[in-house]
Amino acid sequence: MTDITRLSGLRIGAAVCGSFCTFEKVFRMLSELSDLGCEVTPIMSYNAYSTDTRFGTAEENNTRLAEITGHGIIHEIVAAEPIGPKKMFDVLLVAPCTGNTLAKLALGIVDTPVCMAVKSHLRNQRPVVIAVSTNDALSGAAKNIGTLRNYKNFYFVPAYQDDSIGKPFSMIADFTKIPQTIEAALDGRQIQPVLMPPM
């Protein structure tokens, strides 16, 4: 159960990566966080910000995200760098977090606005909440998830296999559990279970 009063006023950086099929769920959850009284600032990877797909054009997605949060989108590395020095956020949410971004975070590569946001935010030892969405979570990306699980200040939204027959290595976070995961992360706790049965 989420403590609504605790989330009210929380400053959340919401970093969106290019798992476009999850945008609808992510946007819905960011809208709910805003309704709970959170101040949500959007951040987008280069691909998320600039790519047109069957799930919407870049312009449509960017406009909607800005409308939901009431803030302009941070979409350049130079704009993400001040996040840490200015202590802009209480928590940084990466949702959806792709396999590509998982790999970069695990290896300390900082070549996108999202990766810079995470690096800059971590200088203050504040929580980073990861909502995975990747087709190789149980194969190539598994080692990177394991690496980040062992790093301080990283917390994972519970995830499940979204198509165990058609995509046996794929996993997606249960985005409805983002508020609970954030609340636990503020206490330095990882919400459990991390691995959920198929929904």
N, C-alpha and C positions, 0 to 999 in steps of 0.2 A: 504494500500500500504506500503510495507516494504522499509525503508530507507537503501539501500544497503551500502552506505558509512558509516553509523553508525555501522553496524554489522561487517564491515571489521576490523580485528584485535581483535575482542572480544574473550576473553578466556572463553570457555564453557566446563563445565564438563557434559558429557552425560552419565547418569546413566540408565542402561538397566535392567529391571526386566523380569520375566519369562512369559510374555504373548506372547508365541512364534508365534502365528498366525499373529502378527503385525510386526514381525521383518523386513519383506521386506519393509514395508512402513516407518518404523523408520530408517532403514539403508539408504533408498533413501533420506530421509530428512536430515540426518546427512551428506550425501555426498553433498547435496545442500548447507548446511551451510558451509562446508569446501570450496566449490567453491566460496562462497560469501566472503571468506577471514577470516572466523572464525578459531581460533585454538581450535579444538575439542579433548578433552581427554576422552576416554571411561572408564566407570566404570560398572561392572556387579555384580549382586547378585550371590550368590552361585549357585542357581538353573539355572539362565540364562547362567552362565559360564560353567556348567558341564553336562547339560542334553541334551541327544540326543532325537529328536522328528521327526515327519514326516515333519517338516518344516526345517530340516537340522540337522546335527550332531553338537555337541558342537564345535568340531575342525573347521568345516566349518564356522560356525557363528563367532567364535572368530577370525579366520584368516581374514575373510571379514571385520569385524569391525576394526581390527588393520590396515588393508590396507586402508580403507576409511579415517581414522583419521590420520594415520601416527604416532600413538603413541601406546605404549604397554598398555594393559588393566589393570586397577586397579581392583583386584578381591579378595583382602583380607582386613580385617578390619584394620590391622596394616598399610597397605599401604594407606588407605583412611583417617586415622587420621590426617596426616599433611596438609590436604587440607585447613583447616581453618588457622592454625598457619602460613603457608607459603603464605596465600592469593592467592591460585593457580588459582581461577576462578572469573570472573566477574558475572557469572550467572551459576546456576546448573540446568540442565534439567533432569527430571526423565521421561523417555519415552521408553517403556510403563511403567506405574505405575499400578501394580496389586492391587487388594483388600487387599491382605496380607500386602503389603508395606504401603498402606494407613493406615491400622489399626496400624501398628507399629509406623509410623510417628505421628499419632494422639495421641498415648499413650506414646511417648518418648522412645520406645524400640529400642535399638541399638545392633542388633545381626547379621547384614549383612553388607557387604561393602557399599551398597547403603544407608542404614540408617545412618551409620557412616559418609559417605560423606555429607549427608544432615545436620546432627548435627554439624559437623566440619565447614561446609561452613556458617551456620547460625550464628556462633559466630561473624562474621564480618558484620552481618545485611545486607547481600546481597541476591538478589532474588533467590527463588527456583521456577521453573516452572514445573508444574505437568501435564502430558498427560495421562489421565486415560484410562485404558483398563481392564474392569472387568465385569463378568456376574452378579454381585450383586450390581452394582452401585446405583440402585434404591430400594435396600432392605438392606441387612446387611451392605454394605459399605457406605450407604447414610449418616449415622451419622458421619462417619470418614471424608467424604468429607466436610460435614458441619462444623466439628470442624476445619479442616485445612483452610477452607474459612475464618474463624474468626481469624486465626493466622496471625500475621504480617509477611511479606516477602514471603508468599505463593501465587502463581498465577496459574490459571488453563487454559490450552488450551481448547477452546470450544469443547464440546462433544455432541454426538447424540446417540439415540437408534439405534443400528446396526441391530436388528431383533426384532421389537416390538411384533410380533406374536409368533415366535419360542422361543425367549429369552426376555420376557417382562421386566426383571429387568436389562438387559445388556446395557452398554454404552461404546463407544469408542471415543477417541479424534480424531478430524480432524487434523491429523499430518501436513497437508499443512499449518496450521495456527500457527505452532511453531515459525517461524521468527517474525510474527506480535505480538505474545504473549510475546516473549522475549523483543522486542522493547518497548512495553507498560510497562512491568515489570521493565525495567531499569528506567522508570519515576515514578514508584510506582503506576501504574494504572493496573486494571484488564480489559483485553479486553472483549468486550461485543458483542453479547450475549454469556453467558457461556453455556447455553443449546440451542442447535440448532435443527431444524426440521430434520427428517430422510433424509439421502442423497440417 
